[in-house]
Amino acid sequence: MITFLFLSFFFAGALLVKHLLFWHPMDVSHLYENGPLLMGHRGSPKEAPENTLLSFRKALEGGLKAIEVDVLCSADGKVVCSHNHDLERETDGFGYIHETVYTDLQAINAGARFNESGHCPIPTLDELISLLPSDCIMNIEIKSHSAFDLGSVPKVMHLLKEYDLFRRVIISSFNPLVLWRVKMMNRKIPTAYLWSDENVPSVLIKPHFVNLVHPDMIHPAAHVLHEKTFRRAKRRKLRINVWTVNNLPAMEWLLERGVDGLISDFPSLMLSAVGKETVPQV
């Protein structure tokens, strides 16, 4: 009996050590074939209401080949595009999306706080996927209203399988359990860990955290990407995509430092930073 317990603990420990120490981020070089990954933050939110089809259309028309979108689930399990759980901040609705059925969400104007937008419905992830060209890369940020709210993950994964999007998608989240759940369902899906808190990087890059989550990329806010974090991420071969970078000098500086991608509200500025577009003179 003692021998059995010893062997059980030994093999369990060996598996834990293997999980924690002997892993590498997956190769995501196919996402960077055209150079730095330039992602429209919620589409092009300075031209149209964020996370609406109009906003994503503007980003594509501006020349971007990648977009970032926030998703969460309605009360009846429909995956919709929205950054906020509450409806008051950006729409003319009231309450919470996860407590509202999709048919009721359809009547809400997502552009109510945006000047001259007209009526912009809250789109579903299905609708966004149908809008995007086949070469467009999607960075899907899965929102969760609590640490253990993982219900959106299988629904998003089902859509990725249905539309065969595994090669042109990134799943990102502030919630490490979301990323863990994604990897448990399909280890070939690239994942990215988001943070904006000054205190997170020192925890994130250390083995006891990053080795549990196994992200393939990190998505730090620009103000928390310190030199130490940058070096450690590069040493671990983690790709670095920075958000939300909204001025040209910062974009150019970050790209010169060696970040792999940018997320911005201004598509034209990002294209200018890599020499693909000239910013119009005002």
FIVEXKE-679335 format. One record per residue (C-alpha): residue number from 1; x, y, z. Coordinates in Angstrom, 3 decimals, decimal comma. Example, Ala and Ser with C-alpha at 12.3 -4.5 7.8 and 13.67 -1.06 7.14 Angstrom:
+-----+----------+----------+----------+
!   n !       xx !       yy !       zz !
+-----+----------+----------+----------+
!   1 !   12,300 !   -4,500 !    7,800 !
!   2 !   13,670 !   -1,060 !    7,140 !
+-----+----------+----------+----------+
! end
This chain:
+-----+----------+----------+----------+
!   n !       xx !       yy !       zz !
+-----+----------+----------+----------+
!   1 !    0,000 !    0,000 !    0,000 !
!   2 !    2,805 !    2,387 !    0,936 !
!   3 !    4,629 !    1,525 !   -2,285 !
!   4 !    1,468 !    2,212 !   -4,310 !
!   5 !    0,976 !    5,608 !   -2,642 !
!   6 !    4,628 !    6,483 !   -3,177 !
!   7 !    4,457 !    5,597 !   -6,864 !
!   8 !    1,185 !    7,506 !   -7,267 !
!   9 !    2,663 !   10,646 !   -5,734 !
!  10 !    5,849 !   10,192 !   -7,746 !
!  11 !    4,063 !    9,968 !  -11,097 !
!  12 !    1,670 !   12,781 !  -10,184 !
!  13 !    4,648 !   14,933 !   -9,277 !
!  14 !    6,413 !   14,018 !  -12,500 !
!  15 !    3,358 !   15,004 !  -14,539 !
!  16 !    3,093 !   18,298 !  -12,656 !
!  17 !    6,766 !   19,089 !  -13,246 !
!  18 !    6,365 !   18,257 !  -16,935 !
!  19 !    3,320 !   20,539 !  -17,168 !
!  20 !    5,039 !   23,398 !  -15,347 !
!  21 !    8,533 !   23,305 !  -16,792 !
!  22 !    8,673 !   21,382 !  -20,060 !
!  23 !    6,477 !   23,404 !  -22,358 !
!  24 !    6,975 !   25,961 !  -25,091 !
!  25 !    4,642 !   28,483 !  -26,691 !
!  26 !    3,265 !   27,141 !  -29,951 !
!  27 !    4,673 !   28,430 !  -33,213 !
!  28 !    2,407 !   31,277 !  -34,331 !
!  29 !    4,687 !   32,651 !  -37,046 !
!  30 !    1,891 !   32,186 !  -39,622 !
!  31 !    0,079 !   35,105 !  -37,968 !
!  32 !    3,054 !   37,374 !  -38,644 !
!  33 !    3,814 !   36,449 !  -42,253 !
!  34 !    3,137 !   40,021 !  -43,393 !
!  35 !    5,164 !   41,668 !  -40,638 !
!  36 !    3,919 !   43,130 !  -37,350 !
!  37 !    0,344 !   42,176 !  -36,543 !
!  38 !   -1,728 !   45,373 !  -36,690 !
!  39 !   -5,137 !   44,951 !  -35,066 !
!  40 !   -8,029 !   47,380 !  -35,095 !
!  41 !   -9,149 !   47,759 !  -31,477 !
!  42 !  -12,869 !   46,924 !  -31,529 !
!  43 !  -12,693 !   47,743 !  -35,235 !
!  44 !  -12,157 !   51,427 !  -35,915 !
!  45 !  -13,927 !   52,994 !  -32,911 !
!  46 !  -13,111 !   56,606 !  -33,754 !
!  47 !  -15,003 !   56,267 !  -37,032 !
!  48 !  -17,957 !   54,131 !  -35,931 !
!  49 !  -19,441 !   52,648 !  -32,739 !
!  50 !  -17,024 !   50,123 !  -31,249 !
!  51 !  -17,572 !   46,399 !  -31,783 !
!  52 !  -20,232 !   46,968 !  -34,453 !
!  53 !  -20,137 !   45,644 !  -38,004 !
!  54 !  -19,774 !   49,227 !  -39,217 !
!  55 !  -16,676 !   49,693 !  -37,065 !
!  56 !  -15,061 !   46,494 !  -38,336 !
!  57 !  -15,949 !   47,392 !  -41,907 !
!  58 !  -14,195 !   50,752 !  -41,459 !
!  59 !  -11,070 !   48,992 !  -40,181 !
!  60 !  -11,009 !   46,707 !  -43,213 !
!  61 !  -11,624 !   49,580 !  -45,615 !
!  62 !   -8,718 !   51,390 !  -43,973 !
!  63 !   -6,368 !   48,584 !  -44,989 !
!  64 !   -6,088 !   46,413 !  -41,876 !
!  65 !   -5,784 !   42,640 !  -42,120 !
!  66 !   -6,524 !   41,947 !  -38,448 !
!  67 !   -9,108 !   43,051 !  -35,907 !
!  68 !   -9,656 !   42,748 !  -32,158 !
!  69 !  -13,170 !   42,027 !  -30,886 !
!  70 !  -14,671 !   41,533 !  -27,423 !
!  71 !  -17,272 !   38,812 !  -26,977 !
!  72 !  -19,606 !   37,577 !  -24,272 !
!  73 !  -22,825 !   35,594 !  -24,123 !
!  74 !  -26,445 !   36,688 !  -23,893 !
!  75 !  -28,796 !   35,072 !  -21,390 !
!  76 !  -29,778 !   32,452 !  -23,975 !
!  77 !  -26,186 !   31,654 !  -24,951 !
!  78 !  -25,723 !   33,715 !  -28,116 !
!  79 !  -22,145 !   34,961 !  -28,568 !
!  80 !  -22,329 !   38,714 !  -29,156 !
!  81 !  -19,726 !   41,409 !  -29,754 !
!  82 !  -19,489 !   43,820 !  -26,836 !
!  83 !  -16,814 !   45,095 !  -24,483 !
!  84 !  -19,152 !   45,989 !  -21,634 !
!  85 !  -21,310 !   43,643 !  -19,619 !
!  86 !  -23,739 !   46,467 !  -18,900 !
!  87 !  -25,803 !   48,086 !  -21,633 !
!  88 !  -25,892 !   51,658 !  -20,321 !
!  89 !  -22,345 !   52,757 !  -21,178 !
!  90 !  -22,491 !   52,415 !  -24,961 !
!  91 !  -26,107 !   51,673 !  -25,894 !
!  92 !  -29,655 !   52,882 !  -25,290 !
!  93 !  -30,450 !   49,686 !  -23,397 !
!  94 !  -30,543 !   48,896 !  -19,689 !
!  95 !  -29,312 !   45,954 !  -17,641 !
!  96 !  -26,655 !   43,325 !  -18,362 !
!  97 !  -26,020 !   41,418 !  -21,559 !
!  98 !  -25,665 !   38,087 !  -19,765 !
!  99 !  -29,126 !   38,649 !  -18,266 !
! 100 !  -30,777 !   39,679 !  -21,566 !
! 101 !  -31,951 !   37,298 !  -24,295 !
! 102 !  -30,703 !   37,882 !  -27,811 !
! 103 !  -34,075 !   38,847 !  -29,292 !
! 104 !  -34,224 !   41,754 !  -26,833 !
! 105 !  -30,630 !   42,752 !  -27,629 !
! 106 !  -31,505 !   43,060 !  -31,315 !
! 107 !  -33,682 !   46,111 !  -30,646 !
! 108 !  -30,894 !   47,954 !  -28,801 !
! 109 !  -28,793 !   50,610 !  -30,541 !
! 110 !  -25,089 !   49,999 !  -29,920 !
! 111 !  -24,321 !   53,400 !  -31,430 !
! 112 !  -26,528 !   55,447 !  -29,120 !
! 113 !  -23,509 !   57,238 !  -27,565 !
! 114 !  -21,784 !   57,796 !  -30,899 !
! 115 !  -22,491 !   60,940 !  -32,916 !
! 116 !  -24,259 !   60,448 !  -36,256 !
! 117 !  -24,047 !   56,658 !  -36,234 !
! 118 !  -27,707 !   55,881 !  -36,835 !
! 119 !  -28,970 !   52,552 !  -35,558 !
! 120 !  -26,186 !   49,993 !  -35,075 !
! 121 !  -27,337 !   46,660 !  -33,661 !
! 122 !  -25,162 !   44,585 !  -31,359 !
! 123 !  -23,704 !   41,992 !  -33,759 !
! 124 !  -23,215 !   38,312 !  -33,127 !
! 125 !  -19,844 !   36,675 !  -33,583 !
! 126 !  -21,387 !   34,682 !  -36,455 !
! 127 !  -22,253 !   37,911 !  -38,251 !
! 128 !  -18,765 !   39,307 !  -37,776 !
! 129 !  -17,140 !   36,130 !  -39,081 !
! 130 !  -19,359 !   36,304 !  -42,170 !
! 131 !  -18,296 !   39,907 !  -42,760 !
! 132 !  -14,554 !   39,331 !  -42,615 !
! 133 !  -12,495 !   38,247 !  -45,632 !
! 134 !  -10,867 !   34,842 !  -45,492 !
! 135 !   -7,404 !   36,298 !  -44,859 !
! 136 !   -8,412 !   38,497 !  -41,917 !
! 137 !   -6,962 !   37,535 !  -38,530 !
! 138 !   -9,286 !   37,745 !  -35,522 !
! 139 !   -8,136 !   38,453 !  -31,985 !
! 140 !  -11,174 !   37,374 !  -29,967 !
! 141 !  -11,114 !   38,623 !  -26,393 !
! 142 !  -13,452 !   36,499 !  -24,293 !
! 143 !  -14,972 !   38,532 !  -21,473 !
! 144 !  -16,142 !   36,972 !  -18,214 !
! 145 !  -18,280 !   38,586 !  -15,528 !
! 146 !  -16,636 !   36,451 !  -12,814 !
! 147 !  -13,462 !   34,390 !  -12,447 !
! 148 !  -15,338 !   31,135 !  -13,024 !
! 149 !  -17,553 !   32,375 !  -15,847 !
! 150 !  -16,242 !   30,113 !  -18,606 !
! 151 !  -19,523 !   29,470 !  -20,410 !
! 152 !  -18,571 !   31,518 !  -23,463 !
! 153 !  -15,518 !   29,376 !  -24,207 !
! 154 !  -17,199 !   26,244 !  -25,667 !
! 155 !  -19,596 !   28,391 !  -27,695 !
! 156 !  -16,735 !   30,394 !  -29,221 !
! 157 !  -14,778 !   27,213 !  -29,872 !
! 158 !  -17,797 !   25,689 !  -31,615 !
! 159 !  -17,961 !   28,671 !  -33,986 !
! 160 !  -14,232 !   28,479 !  -34,711 !
! 161 !  -14,632 !   24,830 !  -35,659 !
! 162 !  -17,775 !   25,487 !  -37,702 !
! 163 !  -16,063 !   28,194 !  -39,762 !
! 164 !  -12,626 !   26,510 !  -39,756 !
! 165 !  -10,886 !   29,546 !  -38,263 !
! 166 !   -8,210 !   27,854 !  -36,185 !
! 167 !   -5,381 !   29,127 !  -38,410 !
! 168 !   -6,365 !   32,779 !  -38,264 !
! 169 !   -7,511 !   33,371 !  -34,726 !
! 170 !   -6,105 !   34,379 !  -31,343 !
! 171 !   -8,094 !   33,863 !  -28,154 !
! 172 !   -7,192 !   36,452 !  -25,529 !
! 173 !   -8,482 !   37,158 !  -22,041 !
! 174 !   -7,725 !   38,855 !  -18,744 !
! 175 !   -8,999 !   35,689 !  -17,082 !
! 176 !   -6,331 !   32,943 !  -17,003 !
! 177 !   -9,016 !   30,299 !  -16,464 !
! 178 !  -10,515 !   31,188 !  -19,838 !
! 179 !   -7,166 !   30,545 !  -21,521 !
! 180 !   -6,715 !   27,321 !  -19,595 !
! 181 !  -10,172 !   26,157 !  -20,717 !
! 182 !   -9,359 !   26,982 !  -24,346 !
! 183 !   -6,152 !   24,944 !  -24,219 !
! 184 !   -7,972 !   22,034 !  -22,577 !
! 185 !  -10,414 !   22,005 !  -25,496 !
! 186 !   -7,862 !   22,497 !  -28,264 !
! 187 !   -4,157 !   22,957 !  -27,631 !
! 188 !   -3,631 !   24,199 !  -31,193 !
! 189 !   -5,550 !   27,446 !  -30,615 !
! 190 !   -3,158 !   30,378 !  -30,028 !
! 191 !   -3,900 !   32,131 !  -26,739 !
! 192 !   -2,814 !   35,488 !  -25,343 !
! 193 !   -2,842 !   36,721 !  -21,760 !
! 194 !   -4,039 !   40,302 !  -21,258 !
! 195 !   -3,188 !   42,604 !  -18,407 !
! 196 !   -3,146 !   46,303 !  -17,554 !
! 197 !   -2,228 !   46,174 !  -13,860 !
! 198 !    1,279 !   47,313 !  -12,910 !
! 199 !    1,542 !   44,439 !  -10,431 !
! 200 !    0,737 !   41,603 !  -12,820 !
! 201 !    3,877 !   41,308 !  -14,996 !
! 202 !    6,130 !   40,210 !  -12,126 !
! 203 !    3,668 !   37,399 !  -11,423 !
! 204 !    2,843 !   36,594 !  -15,028 !
! 205 !    6,344 !   35,956 !  -16,281 !
! 206 !    7,400 !   33,810 !  -13,324 !
! 207 !    7,125 !   30,020 !  -13,704 !
! 208 !    4,446 !   29,517 !  -11,025 !
! 209 !    1,965 !   31,491 !  -13,144 !
! 210 !    2,856 !   31,524 !  -16,802 !
! 211 !    3,681 !   27,828 !  -16,689 !
! 212 !    0,164 !   27,090 !  -15,500 !
! 213 !   -1,601 !   29,177 !  -18,141 !
! 214 !    0,678 !   28,326 !  -21,097 !
! 215 !   -0,133 !   31,374 !  -23,255 !
! 216 !    1,492 !   31,697 !  -26,655 !
! 217 !    1,462 !   35,491 !  -26,545 !
! 218 !    1,184 !   38,266 !  -24,013 !
! 219 !   -0,989 !   41,342 !  -24,556 !
! 220 !    0,146 !   43,988 !  -22,065 !
! 221 !   -1,197 !   47,517 !  -21,946 !
! 222 !    1,477 !   49,878 !  -23,253 !
! 223 !    2,101 !   51,479 !  -19,858 !
! 224 !    2,946 !   48,163 !  -18,155 !
! 225 !    5,391 !   46,772 !  -20,728 !
! 226 !    8,577 !   47,215 !  -18,729 !
! 227 !   12,050 !   46,253 !  -19,929 !
! 228 !   12,254 !   43,276 !  -17,568 !
! 229 !    8,935 !   41,920 !  -18,799 !
! 230 !    9,984 !   42,452 !  -22,406 !
! 231 !   13,263 !   40,539 !  -21,947 !
! 232 !   11,634 !   37,643 !  -20,109 !
! 233 !    8,884 !   37,302 !  -22,689 !
! 234 !   11,402 !   37,266 !  -25,521 !
! 235 !   13,513 !   34,709 !  -23,684 !
! 236 !   10,456 !   32,481 !  -23,338 !
! 237 !    9,659 !   33,058 !  -27,038 !
! 238 !    6,306 !   34,621 !  -26,168 !
! 239 !    5,014 !   36,973 !  -28,849 !
! 240 !    4,182 !   40,485 !  -27,591 !
! 241 !    1,189 !   42,439 !  -28,906 !
! 242 !    0,679 !   45,776 !  -27,138 !
! 243 !   -2,564 !   47,716 !  -26,561 !
! 244 !   -4,018 !   50,346 !  -26,847 !
! 245 !   -1,365 !   52,390 !  -28,681 !
! 246 !   -2,871 !   55,553 !  -30,137 !
! 247 !    0,004 !   57,811 !  -31,128 !
! 248 !    2,544 !   57,422 !  -33,911 !
! 249 !    5,789 !   58,006 !  -31,927 !
! 250 !    4,823 !   55,309 !  -29,412 !
! 251 !    3,979 !   52,878 !  -32,208 !
! 252 !    7,299 !   53,480 !  -33,948 !
! 253 !    9,252 !   53,160 !  -30,695 !
! 254 !    7,563 !   49,888 !  -29,736 !
! 255 !    8,112 !   48,386 !  -33,175 !
! 256 !   11,772 !   49,419 !  -33,089 !
! 257 !   12,095 !   47,724 !  -29,690 !
! 258 !   10,826 !   44,510 !  -31,241 !
! 259 !    7,205 !   44,071 !  -30,211 !
! 260 !    5,367 !   41,733 !  -32,550 !
! 261 !    2,052 !   43,524 !  -32,868 !
! 262 !   -0,033 !   46,585 !  -32,029 !
! 263 !   -3,672 !   47,089 !  -31,101 !
! 264 !   -4,984 !   50,591 !  -31,755 !
! 265 !   -8,101 !   52,720 !  -32,211 !
! 266 !   -6,436 !   54,317 !  -35,254 !
! 267 !   -5,841 !   51,913 !  -38,179 !
! 268 !   -4,226 !   54,567 !  -40,382 !
! 269 !   -1,626 !   55,410 !  -37,730 !
! 270 !   -0,579 !   51,775 !  -37,404 !
! 271 !   -0,216 !   51,452 !  -41,159 !
! 272 !    1,823 !   54,639 !  -41,196 !
! 273 !    4,084 !   53,266 !  -38,450 !
! 274 !    5,082 !   50,366 !  -40,706 !
! 275 !    5,308 !   52,521 !  -43,822 !
! 276 !    2,134 !   51,272 !  -45,494 !
! 277 !    0,197 !   54,507 !  -45,399 !
! 278 !    0,862 !   58,215 !  -45,193 !
! 279 !   -1,038 !   60,051 !  -42,491 !
! 280 !   -3,034 !   62,886 !  -44,090 !
! 281 !   -1,901 !   66,394 !  -43,189 !
! 282 !   -4,451 !   68,305 !  -41,122 !
+-----+----------+----------+----------+
! end
